[in-house]
């Protein structure tokens, strides 16, 4: 009897963009538990079952980190509490992409602190670097799967850095969203043994649920490369469609995982988890064989929590989220996610209300 083909399941979520109300919530949660100064794990607890069930959980840490005692800063030049990183690991994430328009907000020291914190928590990273050598080294993970390990690479790039110059002119500290450079990185990852290559792109227009012209033009070109298997999008802070392009998948925008914008608008509180299963084919390459999604919602009043919308609806609501608000999030997210034909191509909700 032939061995089953190897496969790997990946769950990815949107921006981790910490604003002051969220670290105030982490302070209250830590005080309630009598554990440390800041505890972000309760804010993420409801998505832990989704993330931890995957072979590979990938987050997007949009902001650089401050020292543990601060000072912490929100918009426009972020320096976020590093205590969020062990909470991400506790939630089940295995890696975080880090290239964003805020990557250089705290200078070279912020880049280094962020990557040091991720290393200390056992989280891999891609998108920023401490040294030129690290910038050149592909991020390739040996991911245990049900029928054997699969080597998965992460490549991360951003459309820009908000006009902030690279620290010390060291442009290698952050990866830009340049088509040829991204494809070179993907090819380097293949050469380093990657069997699956995932691109995480910080792109699109903020607060726009329609993909931009750049997104629609660039996604097919990147996915046409034999070195690219999946695209994940961040930055818009609202959910954008998921689409199958040439047999491969792009999630144009995953919205926010954890954020508390002063900018108003209910879509900014809504996010998305996507789950893809990639399975080895007879020719040795990997193809996506399952695609799923789960609407998420960040409550906009204390206690701040990220909710799995379907689970919260089944429970009849949650603090800070009425059944009516949850139903609105479910309906809007489902409509946006499927706006480019994803359901017909096989995308399904991971659970239902």
Secondary structure as the mmCIF struct_conf table of DSSP 4:
data_model
#
loop_
_struct_conf.conf_type_id
_struct_conf.id
_struct_conf.beg_label_comp_id
_struct_conf.beg_label_asym_id
_struct_conf.beg_label_seq_id
_struct_conf.end_label_comp_id
_struct_conf.end_label_asym_id
_struct_conf.end_label_seq_id
HELX_LH_PP_P HELX_LH_PP_P1 UNK A 2 UNK A 6
STRN STRN1 UNK A 7 UNK A 17
HELX_RH_AL_P HELX_RH_AL_P1 UNK A 20 UNK A 33
TURN_TY1_P TURN_TY1_P1 UNK A 34 UNK A 34
BEND BEND1 UNK A 36 UNK A 37
HELX_RH_AL_P HELX_RH_AL_P2 UNK A 41 UNK A 44
HELX_RH_3T_P HELX_RH_3T_P1 UNK A 45 UNK A 47
HELX_RH_AL_P HELX_RH_AL_P3 UNK A 48 UNK A 52
TURN_TY1_P TURN_TY1_P2 UNK A 53 UNK A 53
BEND BEND2 UNK A 54 UNK A 55
STRN STRN2 UNK A 56 UNK A 61
BEND BEND3 UNK A 63 UNK A 63
STRN STRN3 UNK A 65 UNK A 65
TURN_TY1_P TURN_TY1_P3 UNK A 68 UNK A 69
STRN STRN4 UNK A 73 UNK A 73
TURN_TY1_P TURN_TY1_P4 UNK A 75 UNK A 76
BEND BEND4 UNK A 77 UNK A 77
STRN STRN5 UNK A 79 UNK A 80
TURN_TY1_P TURN_TY1_P5 UNK A 82 UNK A 82
HELX_RH_AL_P HELX_RH_AL_P4 UNK A 83 UNK A 91
TURN_TY1_P TURN_TY1_P6 UNK A 92 UNK A 92
STRN STRN6 UNK A 95 UNK A 97
BEND BEND5 UNK A 100 UNK A 100
TURN_TY1_P TURN_TY1_P7 UNK A 101 UNK A 106
HELX_RH_AL_P HELX_RH_AL_P5 UNK A 107 UNK A 120
TURN_TY1_P TURN_TY1_P8 UNK A 121 UNK A 122
STRN STRN7 UNK A 124 UNK A 126
BEND BEND6 UNK A 127 UNK A 127
STRN STRN8 UNK A 128 UNK A 128
BEND BEND7 UNK A 130 UNK A 131
HELX_RH_AL_P HELX_RH_AL_P6 UNK A 132 UNK A 136
BEND BEND8 UNK A 137 UNK A 137
STRN STRN9 UNK A 139 UNK A 143
TURN_TY1_P TURN_TY1_P9 UNK A 146 UNK A 147
BEND BEND9 UNK A 148 UNK A 148
STRN STRN10 UNK A 150 UNK A 158
BEND BEND10 UNK A 159 UNK A 159
TURN_TY1_P TURN_TY1_P10 UNK A 162 UNK A 163
HELX_LH_PP_P HELX_LH_PP_P2 UNK A 164 UNK A 166
HELX_RH_3T_P HELX_RH_3T_P2 UNK A 167 UNK A 169
HELX_RH_3T_P HELX_RH_3T_P3 UNK A 171 UNK A 173
STRN STRN11 UNK A 174 UNK A 174
STRN STRN12 UNK A 176 UNK A 176
HELX_RH_AL_P HELX_RH_AL_P7 UNK A 179 UNK A 191
TURN_TY1_P TURN_TY1_P11 UNK A 192 UNK A 193
BEND BEND11 UNK A 195 UNK A 195
STRN STRN13 UNK A 196 UNK A 202
BEND BEND12 UNK A 204 UNK A 204
TURN_TY1_P TURN_TY1_P12 UNK A 206 UNK A 207
BEND BEND13 UNK A 209 UNK A 210
HELX_LH_PP_P HELX_LH_PP_P3 UNK A 211 UNK A 212
HELX_RH_AL_P HELX_RH_AL_P8 UNK A 213 UNK A 223
TURN_TY1_P TURN_TY1_P13 UNK A 224 UNK A 224
BEND BEND14 UNK A 225 UNK A 225
TURN_TY1_P TURN_TY1_P14 UNK A 226 UNK A 227
STRN STRN14 UNK A 230 UNK A 234
BEND BEND15 UNK A 235 UNK A 238
STRN STRN15 UNK A 239 UNK A 239
STRN STRN16 UNK A 242 UNK A 245
TURN_TY1_P TURN_TY1_P15 UNK A 246 UNK A 247
STRN STRN17 UNK A 248 UNK A 251
STRN STRN18 UNK A 254 UNK A 255
STRN STRN19 UNK A 256 UNK A 259
BEND BEND16 UNK A 262 UNK A 263
HELX_RH_3T_P HELX_RH_3T_P4 UNK A 266 UNK A 269
STRN STRN20 UNK A 270 UNK A 280
TURN_TY1_P TURN_TY1_P16 UNK A 282 UNK A 283
BEND BEND17 UNK A 284 UNK A 284
STRN STRN21 UNK A 286 UNK A 298
BEND BEND18 UNK A 300 UNK A 303
HELX_LH_PP_P HELX_LH_PP_P4 UNK A 304 UNK A 304
STRN STRN22 UNK A 306 UNK A 308
HELX_RH_AL_P HELX_RH_AL_P9 UNK A 309 UNK A 314
TURN_TY1_P TURN_TY1_P17 UNK A 315 UNK A 316
STRN STRN23 UNK A 318 UNK A 318
TURN_TY1_P TURN_TY1_P18 UNK A 319 UNK A 320
STRN STRN24 UNK A 321 UNK A 321
HELX_RH_AL_P HELX_RH_AL_P10 UNK A 323 UNK A 337
TURN_TY1_P TURN_TY1_P19 UNK A 338 UNK A 340
BEND BEND19 UNK A 341 UNK A 341
TURN_TY1_P TURN_TY1_P20 UNK A 342 UNK A 342
HELX_RH_3T_P HELX_RH_3T_P5 UNK A 343 UNK A 345
TURN_TY1_P TURN_TY1_P21 UNK A 346 UNK A 346
STRN STRN25 UNK A 347 UNK A 349
BEND BEND20 UNK A 350 UNK A 351
#
